[in-house]
Amino acid sequence: MDEHAKLVWLKRVLFVKVLLTLLAWGLPALLGPAGFLRLFSITMPRDPVFVRLFGAAVTAFGVAYWFAYRDPVRNRAILQAGIVDNGLITLTIFVLAIARGIESWYIGASAVLTGFFFLSFIFLMPGLREEA
């Protein structure tokens, strides 16, 4: 696949990543009431501070992915951080699934999606362009 085609596909993947990061992970964890999270088979802990902090961090990363979507070549570092982010999330869910199983379809789907983004960012990473 040539660089232009990779860039087109990367932008498509990033657009989906922005939507999911903000609407499926970040904002629900940041703002969603306990009843809403139960729809995803997720139980809100008695002290929700870590869920809310997770939501804030993921929402911030969603904004960063928006900048990467707008100019993936210039914002290559965001994609590199995204490889680490998505790789660690996928690995964590995988290890926890082996250790104790997955109780939530939402967590299982998140592992599949973050694994997809991990591989997509690796294979579609733009090359460094020479500055004039």
C-alpha positions as CSV (number, residue, x, y, z in Angstrom):
1,M,0.0,0.0,0.0
2,D,1.5,3.4,-1.0
3,E,1.8,6.2,1.5
4,H,-1.2,8.2,0.2
5,A,-3.5,5.2,0.6
6,K,-2.2,4.5,4.1
7,L,-2.9,8.1,5.0
8,V,-6.4,7.8,3.7
9,W,-7.1,4.7,5.7
10,L,-5.4,6.1,8.8
11,K,-7.6,9.1,8.8
12,R,-10.7,6.8,8.5
13,V,-9.4,4.7,11.4
14,L,-8.7,7.9,13.5
15,F,-12.2,9.3,12.8
16,V,-13.7,6.1,14.3
17,K,-11.2,6.2,17.1
18,V,-12.1,9.7,18.0
19,L,-15.8,8.9,18.1
20,L,-15.4,5.7,20.2
21,T,-12.9,7.3,22.5
22,L,-15.1,10.2,23.3
23,L,-18.6,8.7,23.0
24,A,-18.1,5.1,24.2
25,W,-15.3,5.3,26.7
26,G,-14.3,8.8,27.8
27,L,-17.6,10.8,28.3
28,P,-19.6,7.9,29.7
29,A,-16.9,7.2,32.4
30,L,-16.5,10.9,33.1
31,L,-20.2,11.9,33.2
32,G,-22.4,8.8,33.0
33,P,-24.6,8.0,36.0
34,A,-24.3,4.5,37.5
35,G,-27.6,3.4,35.9
36,F,-26.2,4.3,32.4
37,L,-23.0,2.3,33.0
38,R,-25.1,-0.7,34.1
39,L,-26.3,-0.9,30.5
40,F,-22.8,-1.9,29.6
41,S,-22.6,-4.4,32.4
42,I,-20.2,-2.1,34.4
43,T,-20.7,-1.5,38.1
44,M,-19.9,1.9,39.4
45,P,-17.7,1.5,42.5
46,R,-18.9,3.1,45.8
47,D,-16.2,5.7,45.3
48,P,-16.3,6.7,41.6
49,V,-13.2,8.9,41.6
50,F,-11.1,6.4,39.6
51,V,-13.8,5.9,37.0
52,R,-14.2,9.7,36.7
53,L,-10.4,10.2,36.4
54,F,-10.3,7.4,33.8
55,G,-13.0,9.2,31.9
56,A,-11.2,12.5,32.1
57,A,-7.9,11.0,30.8
58,V,-9.7,9.1,28.0
59,T,-11.6,12.2,27.0
60,A,-8.3,14.2,26.8
61,F,-6.8,11.4,24.7
62,G,-9.9,11.7,22.4
63,V,-9.1,15.3,21.8
64,A,-5.5,14.4,21.0
65,Y,-6.7,11.8,18.5
66,W,-8.8,14.6,16.9
67,F,-5.6,16.5,16.3
68,A,-4.0,13.4,14.9
69,Y,-7.0,12.9,12.6
70,R,-6.6,16.5,11.3
71,D,-2.9,16.0,10.4
72,P,-1.5,12.5,11.1
73,V,1.9,13.3,9.7
74,R,2.5,16.3,11.9
75,N,1.0,14.6,14.9
76,R,2.8,11.4,14.6
77,A,3.7,11.4,18.3
78,I,0.0,11.1,19.2
79,L,-0.1,8.0,17.1
80,Q,3.0,6.6,18.8
81,A,1.4,7.3,22.2
82,G,-1.8,5.6,20.8
83,I,0.1,2.5,20.0
84,V,1.2,2.3,23.7
85,D,-2.2,3.3,25.0
86,N,-4.2,0.7,22.9
87,G,-1.6,-2.0,23.3
88,L,-1.6,-1.7,27.1
89,I,-5.3,-1.6,27.3
90,T,-5.6,-4.7,25.1
91,L,-2.9,-6.5,27.1
92,T,-4.5,-5.6,30.4
93,I,-7.9,-6.9,29.4
94,F,-6.4,-10.0,28.0
95,V,-4.4,-10.8,31.2
96,L,-7.4,-10.1,33.4
97,A,-9.6,-12.3,31.2
98,I,-7.1,-15.1,31.7
99,A,-6.8,-14.5,35.4
100,R,-10.5,-14.1,36.3
101,G,-12.6,-13.9,33.1
102,I,-14.5,-11.1,31.6
103,E,-18.0,-10.3,33.0
104,S,-18.9,-7.5,30.7
105,W,-19.5,-7.7,26.9
106,Y,-18.5,-4.1,26.8
107,I,-15.0,-4.8,28.2
108,G,-14.6,-7.7,25.7
109,A,-15.6,-5.5,22.8
110,S,-13.3,-2.8,24.1
111,A,-10.4,-5.3,24.0
112,V,-11.1,-6.2,20.4
113,L,-11.4,-2.6,19.3
114,T,-8.3,-1.4,21.1
115,G,-6.4,-4.4,19.6
116,F,-7.6,-3.3,16.2
117,F,-6.5,0.3,16.8
118,F,-3.1,-0.9,18.1
119,L,-2.4,-2.9,14.9
120,S,-3.9,-0.2,12.7
121,F,-1.6,2.5,14.1
122,I,1.4,0.3,13.7
123,F,0.7,-0.6,10.1
124,L,-0.7,2.7,8.9
125,M,1.9,5.0,10.7
126,P,2.9,7.7,8.3
127,G,6.6,8.0,7.4
128,L,8.6,11.0,8.2
129,R,8.3,13.6,5.5
130,E,11.2,15.9,4.8
131,E,10.7,19.5,5.6
132,A,11.7,22.0,2.9
